[in-house]
Amino acid sequence: MKKVVISLLMLFLVVFLMSGCNGITPSPSDNEYDEENTELAYIKVLPNQVEMSVNQSKKFEAKAYNSDNKLIAMDASIVKWSARYTSCIFCIEWQLSPTQGSTQTTFTPTNPEKTGNYEVWANYGGKWDKADVNVY
């Protein structure tokens, strides 16, 4: 009986040590919102630089920051997305979905004859930011 109790105790200790301490002690997150200073200073589109091939999709996310460079909560309903092919302003050589109402969008360049530089833009509260996309 004593061996069974000791074996169970050892098993518990091994499992506890292998699981780490994150389950017991919460660690601070970089994604925590500043709830005191919620005034919008600027936005960022992430990732801000991407290389991808034609017909490959990439998800982009807009994040809002205050003047203290801290993340603030966004109202997704007022986020608008757009994209452009820098070699032909009036050409639409991509799919972008959704184009509004979300902090995330998915960009897919669709024309194999139109490789080069694209931009994925987000607008939130009158602030703009873009990601540069090199399509090969």
N, CA, C and O atoms as CSV, one atom per row, in Angstrom:
chain,resi,resn,atom,element,x,y,z
A,1,MET,N,N,0.824,-1.186,0.000
A,1,MET,CA,C,0.000,0.000,0.000
A,1,MET,C,C,0.869,1.251,0.000
A,1,MET,O,O,0.578,2.232,-0.684
A,2,LYS,N,N,1.951,1.190,0.789
A,2,LYS,CA,C,2.842,2.339,0.891
A,2,LYS,C,C,3.513,2.618,-0.463
A,2,LYS,O,O,3.708,3.778,-0.825
A,3,LYS,N,N,3.866,1.564,-1.209
A,3,LYS,CA,C,4.475,1.723,-2.516
A,3,LYS,C,C,3.495,2.361,-3.510
A,3,LYS,O,O,3.909,3.156,-4.354
A,4,VAL,N,N,2.217,2.025,-3.423
A,4,VAL,CA,C,1.202,2.582,-4.324
A,4,VAL,C,C,1.042,4.084,-4.076
A,4,VAL,O,O,0.959,4.866,-5.022
A,5,VAL,N,N,1.000,4.484,-2.802
A,5,VAL,CA,C,0.851,5.894,-2.453
A,5,VAL,C,C,2.078,6.685,-2.925
A,5,VAL,O,O,1.945,7.775,-3.482
A,6,ILE,N,N,3.251,6.135,-2.701
A,6,ILE,CA,C,4.479,6.812,-3.119
A,6,ILE,C,C,4.528,6.894,-4.654
A,6,ILE,O,O,4.928,7.919,-5.206
A,7,SER,N,N,4.129,5.834,-5.330
A,7,SER,CA,C,4.109,5.837,-6.794
A,7,SER,C,C,3.142,6.888,-7.337
A,7,SER,O,O,3.466,7.603,-8.285
A,8,LEU,N,N,1.965,6.978,-6.741
A,8,LEU,CA,C,0.987,7.979,-7.163
A,8,LEU,C,C,1.489,9.390,-6.907
A,8,LEU,O,O,1.299,10.288,-7.727
A,9,LEU,N,N,2.134,9.578,-5.758
A,9,LEU,CA,C,2.719,10.884,-5.434
A,9,LEU,C,C,3.806,11.273,-6.442
A,9,LEU,O,O,3.861,12.419,-6.888
A,10,MET,N,N,4.651,10.336,-6.790
A,10,MET,CA,C,5.705,10.587,-7.762
A,10,MET,C,C,5.107,10.911,-9.142
A,10,MET,O,O,5.569,11.823,-9.828
A,11,LEU,N,N,4.090,10.162,-9.532
A,11,LEU,CA,C,3.419,10.408,-10.799
A,11,LEU,C,C,2.812,11.811,-10.815
A,11,LEU,O,O,2.943,12.528,-11.807
A,12,PHE,N,N,2.156,12.203,-9.736
A,12,PHE,CA,C,1.575,13.538,-9.621
A,12,PHE,C,C,2.648,14.618,-9.750
A,12,PHE,O,O,2.448,15.614,-10.444
A,13,LEU,N,N,3.787,14.420,-9.081
A,13,LEU,CA,C,4.870,15.396,-9.157
A,13,LEU,C,C,5.442,15.510,-10.567
A,13,LEU,O,O,5.726,16.613,-11.036
A,14,VAL,N,N,5.611,14.385,-11.237
A,14,VAL,CA,C,6.129,14.403,-12.601
A,14,VAL,C,C,5.167,15.150,-13.521
A,14,VAL,O,O,5.598,15.985,-14.315
A,15,VAL,N,N,3.888,14.862,-13.426
A,15,VAL,CA,C,2.889,15.542,-14.257
A,15,VAL,C,C,2.858,17.031,-13.932
A,15,VAL,O,O,2.792,17.857,-14.843
A,16,PHE,N,N,2.903,17.383,-12.662
A,16,PHE,CA,C,2.882,18.781,-12.229
A,16,PHE,C,C,4.097,19.530,-12.776
A,16,PHE,O,O,3.950,20.643,-13.282
A,17,LEU,N,N,5.269,18.958,-12.686
A,17,LEU,CA,C,6.481,19.612,-13.159
A,17,LEU,C,C,6.511,19.725,-14.683
A,17,LEU,O,O,7.013,20.716,-15.214
A,18,MET,N,N,5.988,18.740,-15.385
A,18,MET,CA,C,5.967,18.777,-16.839
A,18,MET,C,C,4.954,19.781,-17.367
A,18,MET,O,O,5.131,20.315,-18.462
A,19,SER,N,N,3.906,20.044,-16.616
A,19,SER,CA,C,2.869,20.962,-17.092
A,19,SER,C,C,3.282,22.405,-16.939
A,19,SER,O,O,2.680,23.272,-17.572
A,20,GLY,N,N,4.281,22.705,-16.129
A,20,GLY,CA,C,4.738,24.083,-15.942
A,20,GLY,C,C,3.837,24.822,-14.980
A,20,GLY,O,O,2.923,24.249,-14.388
A,21,CYS,N,N,4.112,26.113,-14.836
A,21,CYS,CA,C,3.372,26.914,-13.858
A,21,CYS,C,C,2.328,27.814,-14.488
A,21,CYS,O,O,1.633,28.522,-13.760
A,22,ASN,N,N,2.183,27.823,-15.807
A,22,ASN,CA,C,1.235,28.726,-16.444
A,22,ASN,C,C,-0.205,28.463,-16.031
A,22,ASN,O,O,-1.023,29.383,-16.046
A,23,GLY,N,N,-0.529,27.252,-15.671
A,23,GLY,CA,C,-1.887,26.940,-15.270
A,23,GLY,C,C,-2.221,27.482,-13.890
A,23,GLY,O,O,-3.397,27.656,-13.570
A,24,ILE,N,N,-1.226,27.751,-13.072
A,24,ILE,CA,C,-1.466,28.215,-11.709
A,24,ILE,C,C,-1.245,29.713,-11.590
A,24,ILE,O,O,-2.057,30.407,-10.978
A,25,THR,N,N,-0.163,30.225,-12.164
A,25,THR,CA,C,0.154,31.645,-12.076
A,25,THR,C,C,-0.071,32.291,-13.423
A,25,THR,O,O,0.637,31.968,-14.377
A,26,PRO,N,N,-1.042,33.201,-13.537
A,26,PRO,CA,C,-1.267,33.831,-14.840
A,26,PRO,C,C,-0.090,34.720,-15.229
A,26,PRO,O,O,0.476,35.428,-14.397
A,27,SER,N,N,0.260,34.668,-16.496
A,27,SER,CA,C,1.339,35.518,-16.974
A,27,SER,C,C,0.748,36.713,-17.706
A,27,SER,O,O,-0.283,36.578,-18.365
A,28,PRO,N,N,1.378,37.879,-17.608
A,28,PRO,CA,C,0.833,39.043,-18.289
A,28,PRO,C,C,0.893,38.865,-19.799
A,28,PRO,O,O,1.810,38.229,-20.318
A,29,SER,N,N,-0.073,39.421,-20.495
A,29,SER,CA,C,-0.160,39.271,-21.935
A,29,SER,C,C,0.104,40.607,-22.617
A,29,SER,O,O,-0.290,41.663,-22.121
A,30,ASP,N,N,0.777,40.542,-23.761
A,30,ASP,CA,C,0.989,41.746,-24.550
A,30,ASP,C,C,-0.309,42.218,-25.193
A,30,ASP,O,O,-0.386,43.346,-25.680
A,31,ASN,N,N,-1.321,41.369,-25.198
A,31,ASN,CA,C,-2.576,41.710,-25.843
A,31,ASN,C,C,-3.595,42.312,-24.880
A,31,ASN,O,O,-4.762,42.457,-25.245
A,32,GLU,N,N,-3.193,42.662,-23.678
A,32,GLU,CA,C,-4.129,43.276,-22.737
A,32,GLU,C,C,-4.397,44.703,-23.162
A,32,GLU,O,O,-3.481,45.427,-23.554
A,33,TYR,N,N,-5.655,45.107,-23.083
A,33,TYR,CA,C,-6.062,46.441,-23.499
A,33,TYR,C,C,-5.890,47.447,-22.377
A,33,TYR,O,O,-6.111,47.138,-21.206
A,34,ASP,N,N,-5.491,48.655,-22.751
A,34,ASP,CA,C,-5.445,49.769,-21.803
A,34,ASP,C,C,-6.874,50.283,-21.682
A,34,ASP,O,O,-7.439,50.784,-22.654
A,35,GLU,N,N,-7.453,50.162,-20.508
A,35,GLU,CA,C,-8.839,50.567,-20.318
A,35,GLU,C,C,-8.971,51.973,-19.758
A,35,GLU,O,O,-10.083,52.486,-19.631
A,36,GLU,N,N,-7.841,52.608,-19.419
A,36,GLU,CA,C,-7.893,53.970,-18.902
A,36,GLU,C,C,-7.741,54.992,-20.025
A,36,GLU,O,O,-8.561,55.902,-20.147
A,37,ASN,N,N,-6.706,54.852,-20.842
A,37,ASN,CA,C,-6.478,55.771,-21.943
A,37,ASN,C,C,-6.938,55.081,-23.223
A,37,ASN,O,O,-6.173,54.330,-23.828
A,38,THR,N,N,-8.175,55.326,-23.639
A,38,THR,CA,C,-8.730,54.655,-24.814
A,38,THR,C,C,-8.790,55.569,-26.032
A,38,THR,O,O,-9.450,55.242,-27.018
A,39,GLU,N,N,-8.113,56.701,-25.974
A,39,GLU,CA,C,-8.120,57.616,-27.106
A,39,GLU,C,C,-7.187,57.104,-28.197
A,39,GLU,O,O,-6.010,56.838,-27.954
A,40,LEU,N,N,-7.730,56.972,-29.397
A,40,LEU,CA,C,-6.988,56.428,-30.534
A,40,LEU,C,C,-5.894,57.381,-30.983
A,40,LEU,O,O,-6.155,58.550,-31.265
A,41,ALA,N,N,-4.665,56.876,-31.049
A,41,ALA,CA,C,-3.541,57.673,-31.562
A,41,ALA,C,C,-3.131,57.183,-32.955
A,41,ALA,O,O,-2.858,57.991,-33.843
A,42,TYR,N,N,-3.088,55.856,-33.145
A,42,TYR,CA,C,-2.698,55.297,-34.440
A,42,TYR,C,C,-3.131,53.844,-34.508
A,42,TYR,O,O,-3.492,53.237,-33.500
A,43,ILE,N,N,-3.087,53.297,-35.720
A,43,ILE,CA,C,-3.368,51.875,-35.910
A,43,ILE,C,C,-2.182,51.235,-36.602
A,43,ILE,O,O,-1.338,51.913,-37.188
A,44,LYS,N,N,-2.135,49.912,-36.520
A,44,LYS,CA,C,-1.118,49.121,-37.208
A,44,LYS,C,C,-1.806,47.969,-37.931
A,44,LYS,O,O,-2.750,47.367,-37.418
A,45,VAL,N,N,-1.321,47.678,-39.119
A,45,VAL,CA,C,-1.749,46.483,-39.837
A,45,VAL,C,C,-0.623,45.475,-39.682
A,45,VAL,O,O,0.532,45.760,-39.997
A,46,LEU,N,N,-0.976,44.294,-39.193
A,46,LEU,CA,C,0.012,43.246,-38.928
A,46,LEU,C,C,-0.339,41.978,-39.690
A,46,LEU,O,O,-1.514,41.615,-39.752
A,47,PRO,N,N,0.623,41.303,-40.261
A,47,PRO,CA,C,2.014,41.705,-40.379
A,47,PRO,C,C,2.126,42.897,-41.323
A,47,PRO,O,O,1.281,43.087,-42.199
A,48,ASN,N,N,3.173,43.699,-41.140
A,48,ASN,CA,C,3.281,44.913,-41.946
A,48,ASN,C,C,4.113,44.709,-43.210
A,48,ASN,O,O,4.136,45.584,-44.076
A,49,GLN,N,N,4.791,43.578,-43.331
A,49,GLN,CA,C,5.549,43.260,-44.536
A,49,GLN,C,C,5.455,41.765,-44.797
A,49,GLN,O,O,5.725,40.950,-43.914
A,50,VAL,N,N,5.063,41.409,-46.035
A,50,VAL,CA,C,4.822,40.004,-46.354
A,50,VAL,C,C,5.333,39.704,-47.755
A,50,VAL,O,O,5.245,40.542,-48.652
A,51,GLU,N,N,5.864,38.509,-47.932
A,51,GLU,CA,C,6.160,37.976,-49.256
A,51,GLU,C,C,5.277,36.756,-49.450
A,51,GLU,O,O,5.186,35.894,-48.575
A,52,MET,N,N,4.631,36.694,-50.596
A,52,MET,CA,C,3.725,35.580,-50.854
A,52,MET,C,C,3.627,35.334,-52.353
A,52,MET,O,O,4.059,36.163,-53.154
A,53,SER,N,N,3.067,34.208,-52.724
A,53,SER,CA,C,2.914,33.881,-54.136
A,53,SER,C,C,1.461,34.105,-54.565
A,53,SER,O,O,0.566,34.260,-53.734
A,54,VAL,N,N,1.256,34.117,-55.864
A,54,VAL,CA,C,-0.085,34.263,-56.430
A,54,VAL,C,C,-0.957,33.109,-55.938
A,54,VAL,O,O,-0.496,31.972,-55.837
A,55,ASN,N,N,-2.198,33.405,-55.639
A,55,ASN,CA,C,-3.217,32.466,-55.144
A,55,ASN,C,C,-2.937,31.946,-53.731
A,55,ASN,O,O,-3.630,31.043,-53.262
A,56,GLN,N,N,-1.951,32.493,-53.062
A,56,GLN,CA,C,-1.724,32.186,-51.650
A,56,GLN,C,C,-2.504,33.230,-50.848
A,56,GLN,O,O,-2.556,34.393,-51.246
A,57,SER,N,N,-3.102,32.841,-49.745
A,57,SER,CA,C,-3.868,33.763,-48.906
A,57,SER,C,C,-3.094,34.099,-47.646
A,57,SER,O,O,-2.345,33.282,-47.112
A,58,LYS,N,N,-3.295,35.325,-47.186
A,58,LYS,CA,C,-2.653,35.779,-45.950
A,58,LYS,C,C,-3.659,36.602,-45.160
A,58,LYS,O,O,-4.357,37.455,-45.708
A,59,LYS,N,N,-3.718,36.328,-43.854
A,59,LYS,CA,C,-4.616,37.065,-42.972
A,59,LYS,C,C,-3.876,38.272,-42.403
A,59,LYS,O,O,-2.726,38.163,-41.976
A,60,PHE,N,N,-4.550,39.427,-42.401
A,60,PHE,CA,C,-4.023,40.657,-41.832
A,60,PHE,C,C,-4.947,41.108,-40.715
A,60,PHE,O,O,-6.152,40.858,-40.747
A,61,GLU,N,N,-4.365,41.776,-39.727
A,61,GLU,CA,C,-5.145,42.237,-38.582
A,61,GLU,C,C,-4.808,43.693,-38.284
A,61,GLU,O,O,-3.647,44.099,-38.338
A,62,ALA,N,N,-5.837,44.469,-37.969
A,62,ALA,CA,C,-5.648,45.858,-37.566
A,62,ALA,C,C,-5.696,45.922,-36.047
A,62,ALA,O,O,-6.545,45.295,-35.413
A,63,LYS,N,N,-4.776,46.687,-35.472
A,63,LYS,CA,C,-4.744,46.892,-34.031
A,63,LYS,C,C,-4.661,48.389,-33.771
A,63,LYS,O,O,-3.993,49.123,-34.500
A,64,ALA,N,N,-5.345,48.831,-32.726
A,64,ALA,CA,C,-5.395,50.251,-32.382
A,64,ALA,C,C,-4.565,50.511,-31.131
A,64,ALA,O,O,-4.519,49.684,-30.220
A,65,TYR,N,N,-3.909,51.673,-31.097
A,65,TYR,CA,C,-3.027,52.027,-29.982
A,65,TYR,C,C,-3.317,53.448,-29.508
A,65,TYR,O,O,-3.759,54.300,-30.279
A,66,ASN,N,N,-3.058,53.681,-28.225
A,66,ASN,CA,C,-3.206,55.016,-27.664
A,66,ASN,C,C,-1.865,55.744,-27.705
A,66,ASN,O,O,-0.882,55.218,-28.228
A,67,SER,N,N,-1.830,56.961,-27.150
A,67,SER,CA,C,-0.605,57.764,-27.177
A,67,SER,C,C,0.496,57.191,-26.289
A,67,SER,O,O,1.648,57.611,-26.391
A,68,ASP,N,N,0.162,56.246,-25.426
A,68,ASP,CA,C,1.155,55.565,-24.592
A,68,ASP,C,C,1.676,54.298,-25.277
A,68,ASP,O,O,2.378,53.498,-24.660
A,69,ASN,N,N,1.331,54.125,-26.545
A,69,ASN,CA,C,1.720,52.943,-27.336
A,69,ASN,C,C,1.165,51.649,-26.756
A,69,ASN,O,O,1.776,50.588,-26.883
A,70,LYS,N,N,0.005,51.746,-26.118
A,70,LYS,CA,C,-0.647,50.564,-25.564
A,70,LYS,C,C,-1.880,50.230,-26.400
A,70,LYS,O,O,-2.552,51.111,-26.936
A,71,LEU,N,N,-2.149,48.939,-26.492
A,71,LEU,CA,C,-3.273,48.431,-27.252
A,71,LEU,C,C,-4.591,48.908,-26.650
A,71,LEU,O,O,-4.768,48.878,-25.432
A,72,ILE,N,N,-5.519,49.350,-27.508
A,72,ILE,CA,C,-6.857,49.712,-27.040
A,72,ILE,C,C,-7.886,48.903,-27.820
A,72,ILE,O,O,-7.624,48.456,-28.937
A,73,ALA,N,N,-9.046,48.723,-27.227
A,73,ALA,CA,C,-10.109,47.943,-27.860
A,73,ALA,C,C,-10.636,48.672,-29.087
A,73,ALA,O,O,-10.675,49.902,-29.126
A,74,MET,N,N,-11.041,47.894,-30.090
A,74,MET,CA,C,-11.565,48.462,-31.334
A,74,MET,C,C,-13.024,48.080,-31.511
A,74,MET,O,O,-13.454,47.009,-31.084
A,75,ASP,N,N,-13.781,48.968,-32.147
A,75,ASP,CA,C,-15.140,48.665,-32.583
A,75,ASP,C,C,-15.018,48.136,-34.008
A,75,ASP,O,O,-14.872,48.916,-34.950
A,76,ALA,N,N,-15.076,46.839,-34.168
A,76,ALA,CA,C,-14.838,46.210,-35.469
A,76,ALA,C,C,-15.804,46.698,-36.542
A,76,ALA,O,O,-15.474,46.654,-37.727
A,77,SER,N,N,-16.980,47.157,-36.157
A,77,SER,CA,C,-17.974,47.567,-37.150
A,77,SER,C,C,-17.546,48.779,-37.968
A,77,SER,O,O,-18.107,49.021,-39.037
A,78,ILE,N,N,-16.558,49.553,-37.490
A,78,ILE,CA,C,-16.142,50.734,-38.259
A,78,ILE,C,C,-14.784,50.558,-38.949
A,78,ILE,O,O,-14.244,51.517,-39.501
A,79,VAL,N,N,-14.241,49.362,-38.922
A,79,VAL,CA,C,-12.980,49.083,-39.623
A,79,VAL,C,C,-13.291,48.856,-41.104
A,79,VAL,O,O,-14.225,48.135,-41.453
A,80,LYS,N,N,-12.487,49.489,-41.967
A,80,LYS,CA,C,-12.633,49.295,-43.414
A,80,LYS,C,C,-11.276,48.877,-43.987
A,80,LYS,O,O,-10.226,49.373,-43.578
A,81,TRP,N,N,-11.331,47.958,-44.938
A,81,TRP,CA,C,-10.133,47.419,-45.570
A,81,TRP,C,C,-10.135,47.722,-47.057
A,81,TRP,O,O,-11.189,47.755,-47.692
A,82,SER,N,N,-8.961,47.942,-47.606
A,82,SER,CA,C,-8.813,48.085,-49.052
A,82,SER,C,C,-7.427,47.587,-49.436
A,82,SER,O,O,-6.565,47.375,-48.583
A,83,ALA,N,N,-7.233,47.407,-50.737
A,83,ALA,CA,C,-5.930,46.959,-51.235
A,83,ALA,C,C,-5.688,47.629,-52.570
A,83,ALA,O,O,-6.614,48.117,-53.219
A,84,ARG,N,N,-4.434,47.642,-52.965
A,84,ARG,CA,C,-4.106,48.175,-54.291
A,84,ARG,C,C,-2.843,47.516,-54.813
A,84,ARG,O,O,-1.946,47.124,-54.066
A,85,TYR,N,N,-2.820,47.415,-56.125
A,85,TYR,CA,C,-1.655,46.918,-56.842
A,85,TYR,C,C,-0.895,48.156,-57.280
A,85,TYR,O,O,-1.416,48.943,-58.070
A,86,THR,N,N,0.310,48.348,-56.794
A,86,THR,CA,C,0.999,49.623,-56.991
A,86,THR,C,C,1.398,49.894,-58.438
A,86,THR,O,O,1.650,51.047,-58.787
A,87,SER,N,N,1.466,48.879,-59.287
A,87,SER,CA,C,1.824,49.082,-60.690
A,87,SER,C,C,0.633,49.458,-61.558
A,87,SER,O,O,0.807,49.882,-62.701
A,88,CYS,N,N,-0.557,49.309,-61.033
A,88,CYS,CA,C,-1.771,49.624,-61.800
A,88,CYS,C,C,-2.868,50.001,-60.807
A,88,CYS,O,O,-3.544,49.136,-60.251
A,89,ILE,N,N,-3.030,51.284,-60.599
A,89,ILE,CA,C,-3.936,51.766,-59.555
A,89,ILE,C,C,-5.375,51.307,-59.782
A,89,ILE,O,O,-6.089,51.034,-58.817
A,90,PHE,N,N,-5.814,51.216,-61.041
A,90,PHE,CA,C,-7.207,50.877,-61.317
A,90,PHE,C,C,-7.439,49.380,-61.536
A,90,PHE,O,O,-8.574,48.961,-61.765
A,91,CYS,N,N,-6.397,48.584,-61.470
A,91,CYS,CA,C,-6.526,47.139,-61.642
A,91,CYS,C,C,-6.939,46.497,-60.311
A,91,CYS,O,O,-6.466,46.881,-59.242
A,92,ILE,N,N,-7.809,45.541,-60.408
A,92,ILE,CA,C,-8.167,44.754,-59.214
A,92,ILE,C,C,-7.694,43.334,-59.496
A,92,ILE,O,O,-8.324,42.575,-60.232
A,93,GLU,N,N,-6.566,43.007,-58.885
A,93,GLU,CA,C,-5.883,41.738,-59.144
A,93,GLU,C,C,-5.828,40.876,-57.876
A,93,GLU,O,O,-4.879,40.118,-57.680
A,94,TRP,N,N,-6.844,40.995,-57.022
A,94,TRP,CA,C,-6.812,40.318,-55.741
A,94,TRP,C,C,-8.229,40.074,-55.227
A,94,TRP,O,O,-9.210,40.599,-55.755
A,95,GLN,N,N,-8.296,39.273,-54.196
A,95,GLN,CA,C,-9.520,39.105,-53.410
A,95,GLN,C,C,-9.209,39.597,-52.005
A,95,GLN,O,O,-8.133,39.325,-51.471
A,96,LEU,N,N,-10.141,40.313,-51.411
A,96,LEU,CA,C,-9.992,40.837,-50.059
A,96,LEU,C,C,-11.311,40.586,-49.351
A,96,LEU,O,O,-12.358,41.062,-49.789
A,97,SER,N,N,-11.261,39.839,-48.255
A,97,SER,CA,C,-12.507,39.494,-47.576
A,97,SER,C,C,-12.288,39.330,-46.083
A,97,SER,O,O,-11.394,38.597,-45.661
A,98,PRO,N,N,-13.104,40.012,-45.278
A,98,PRO,CA,C,-14.108,41.018,-45.611
A,98,PRO,C,C,-13.452,42.375,-45.898
A,98,PRO,O,O,-12.267,42.570,-45.627
A,99,THR,N,N,-14.235,43.303,-46.448
A,99,THR,CA,C,-13.728,44.642,-46.720
A,99,THR,C,C,-14.154,45.636,-45.652
A,99,THR,O,O,-13.701,46.781,-45.657
A,100,GLN,N,N,-15.013,45.218,-44.744
A,100,GLN,CA,C,-15.399,46.093,-43.635
A,100,GLN,C,C,-16.031,45.270,-42.517
A,100,GLN,O,O,-16.437,44.124,-42.711
A,101,GLY,N,N,-16.100,45.897,-41.331
A,101,GLY,CA,C,-16.778,45.267,-40.207
A,101,GLY,C,C,-15.993,44.193,-39.476
A,101,GLY,O,O,-16.579,43.391,-38.749
A,102,SER,N,N,-14.672,44.160,-39.653
A,102,SER,CA,C,-13.859,43.145,-38.994
A,102,SER,C,C,-12.462,43.702,-38.752
A,102,SER,O,O,-11.966,44.501,-39.546
A,103,THR,N,N,-11.828,43.288,-37.665
A,103,THR,CA,C,-10.445,43.699,-37.414
A,103,THR,C,C,-9.460,42.840,-38.200
A,103,THR,O,O,-8.255,43.088,-38.170
A,104,GLN,N,N,-9.975,41.826,-38.908
A,104,GLN,CA,C,-9.120,40.962,-39.718
A,104,GLN,C,C,-9.671,40.854,-41.129
A,104,GLN,O,O,-10.882,40.917,-41.345
A,105,THR,N,N,-8.774,40.692,-42.078
A,105,THR,CA,C,-9.162,40.445,-43.460
A,105,THR,C,C,-8.184,39.440,-44.061
A,105,THR,O,O,-7.080,39.248,-43.552
A,106,THR,N,N,-8.603,38.810,-45.141
A,106,THR,CA,C,-7.737,37.870,-45.850
A,106,THR,C,C,-7.508,38.398,-47.261
A,106,THR,O,O,-8.450,38.717,-47.987
A,107,PHE,N,N,-6.240,38.479,-47.625
A,107,PHE,CA,C,-5.818,39.006,-48.922
A,107,PHE,C,C,-5.284,37.868,-49.770
A,107,PHE,O,O,-4.480,37.059,-49.305
A,108,THR,N,N,-5.741,37.808,-51.035
A,108,THR,CA,C,-5.281,36.780,-51.966
A,108,THR,C,C,-5.018,37.414,-53.322
A,108,THR,O,O,-5.970,37.815,-53.992
A,109,PRO,N,N,-3.756,37.523,-53.761
A,109,PRO,CA,C,-3.478,37.991,-55.118
A,109,PRO,C,C,-3.875,36.893,-56.107
A,109,PRO,O,O,-3.568,35.720,-55.895
A,110,THR,N,N,-4.567,37.282,-57.199
A,110,THR,CA,C,-5.173,36.262,-58.055
A,110,THR,C,C,-4.642,36.184,-59.480
A,110,THR,O,O,-4.921,35.203,-60.171
A,111,ASN,N,N,-3.888,37.173,-59.949
A,111,ASN,CA,C,-3.452,37.183,-61.336
A,111,ASN,C,C,-1.969,36.836,-61.429
A,111,ASN,O,O,-1.132,37.608,-60.961
A,112,PRO,N,N,-1.620,35.682,-62.026
A,112,PRO,CA,C,-0.214,35.290,-62.121
A,112,PRO,C,C,0.621,36.239,-62.983
A,112,PRO,O,O,1.849,36.225,-62.903
A,113,GLU,N,N,-0.031,37.061,-63.804
A,113,GLU,CA,C,0.692,38.021,-64.629
A,113,GLU,C,C,0.936,39.338,-63.894
A,113,GLU,O,O,1.619,40.221,-64.413
A,114,LYS,N,N,0.387,39.471,-62.707
A,114,LYS,CA,C,0.519,40.716,-61.941
A,114,LYS,C,C,1.259,40.452,-60.634
A,114,LYS,O,O,0.681,40.537,-59.550
A,115,THR,N,N,2.532,40.136,-60.750
A,115,THR,CA,C,3.366,39.993,-59.560
A,115,THR,C,C,3.971,41.357,-59.251
A,115,THR,O,O,3.954,42.254,-60.094
A,116,GLY,N,N,4.494,41.508,-58.067
A,116,GLY,CA,C,5.089,42.785,-57.689
A,116,GLY,C,C,4.557,43.276,-56.363
A,116,GLY,O,O,4.259,42.487,-55.466
A,117,ASN,N,N,4.441,44.589,-56.246
A,117,ASN,CA,C,4.090,45.202,-54.965
A,117,ASN,C,C,2.608,45.520,-54.853
A,117,ASN,O,O,2.008,46.135,-55.735
A,118,TYR,N,N,2.041,45.080,-53.737
A,118,TYR,CA,C,0.665,45.369,-53.376
A,118,TYR,C,C,0.682,46.043,-52.006
A,118,TYR,O,O,1.680,45.990,-51.288
A,119,GLU,N,N,-0.423,46.670,-51.661
A,119,GLU,CA,C,-0.597,47.247,-50.330
A,119,GLU,C,C,-1.962,46.839,-49.803
A,119,GLU,O,O,-2.950,46.861,-50.537
A,120,VAL,N,N,-2.014,46.470,-48.542
A,120,VAL,CA,C,-3.274,46.168,-47.870
A,120,VAL,C,C,-3.463,47.255,-46.814
A,120,VAL,O,O,-2.647,47.399,-45.904
A,121,TRP,N,N,-4.549,48.019,-46.945
A,121,TRP,CA,C,-4.814,49.183,-46.092
A,121,TRP,C,C,-5.958,48.930,-45.128
A,121,TRP,O,O,-6.923,48.243,-45.463
A,122,ALA,N,N,-5.845,49.491,-43.925
A,122,ALA,CA,C,-6.938,49.488,-42.955
A,122,ALA,C,C,-7.211,50.927,-42.542
A,122,ALA,O,O,-6.293,51.737,-42.418
A,123,ASN,N,N,-8.495,51.232,-42.329
A,123,ASN,CA,C,-8.906,52.534,-41.823
A,123,ASN,C,C,-9.751,52.300,-40.587
A,123,ASN,O,O,-10.680,51.492,-40.588
A,124,TYR,N,N,-9.409,53.024,-39.534
A,124,TYR,CA,C,-10.189,52.935,-38.297
A,124,TYR,C,C,-10.185,54.308,-37.646
A,124,TYR,O,O,-9.125,54.839,-37.315
A,125,GLY,N,N,-11.351,54.875,-37.466
A,125,GLY,CA,C,-11.475,56.166,-36.792
A,125,GLY,C,C,-10.705,57.276,-37.484
A,125,GLY,O,O,-10.212,58.195,-36.829
A,126,GLY,N,N,-10.597,57.197,-38.816
A,126,GLY,CA,C,-9.875,58.212,-39.567
A,126,GLY,C,C,-8.372,57.990,-39.624
A,126,GLY,O,O,-7.663,58.763,-40.269
A,127,LYS,N,N,-7.879,56.971,-38.976
A,127,LYS,CA,C,-6.446,56.634,-39.007
A,127,LYS,C,C,-6.228,55.516,-40.029
A,127,LYS,O,O,-7.029,54.589,-40.144
A,128,TRP,N,N,-5.131,55.630,-40.759
A,128,TRP,CA,C,-4.798,54.657,-41.796
A,128,TRP,C,C,-3.454,53.996,-41.501
A,128,TRP,O,O,-2.557,54.608,-40.921
A,129,ASP,N,N,-3.333,52.740,-41.912
A,129,ASP,CA,C,-2.045,52.065,-41.932
A,129,ASP,C,C,-2.099,51.016,-43.026
A,129,ASP,O,O,-3.176,50.602,-43.455
A,130,LYS,N,N,-0.914,50.587,-43.477
A,130,LYS,CA,C,-0.862,49.605,-44.562
A,130,LYS,C,C,0.202,48.558,-44.308
A,130,LYS,O,O,1.141,48.752,-43.537
A,131,ALA,N,N,0.019,47.461,-44.977
A,131,ALA,CA,C,1.022,46.402,-45.029
A,131,ALA,C,C,1.535,46.352,-46.460
A,131,ALA,O,O,0.760,46.448,-47.412
A,132,ASP,N,N,2.833,46.201,-46.600
A,132,ASP,CA,C,3.439,46.045,-47.916
A,132,ASP,C,C,3.538,44.561,-48.240
A,132,ASP,O,O,4.038,43.766,-47.445
A,133,VAL,N,N,3.050,44.206,-49.425
A,133,VAL,CA,C,3.020,42.797,-49.829
A,133,VAL,C,C,3.782,42.658,-51.145
A,133,VAL,O,O,3.466,43.320,-52.134
A,134,ASN,N,N,4.777,41.796,-51.139
A,134,ASN,CA,C,5.525,41.485,-52.364
A,134,ASN,C,C,5.041,40.135,-52.873
A,134,ASN,O,O,5.205,39.109,-52.214
A,135,VAL,N,N,4.438,40.156,-54.062
A,135,VAL,CA,C,3.895,38.931,-54.653
A,135,VAL,C,C,4.836,38.453,-55.749
A,135,VAL,O,O,5.186,39.206,-56.658
A,136,TYR,N,N,5.238,37.203,-55.648
A,136,TYR,CA,C,6.153,36.627,-56.653
A,136,TYR,C,C,5.503,35.491,-57.388
A,136,TYR,O,O,6.123,34.890,-58.266
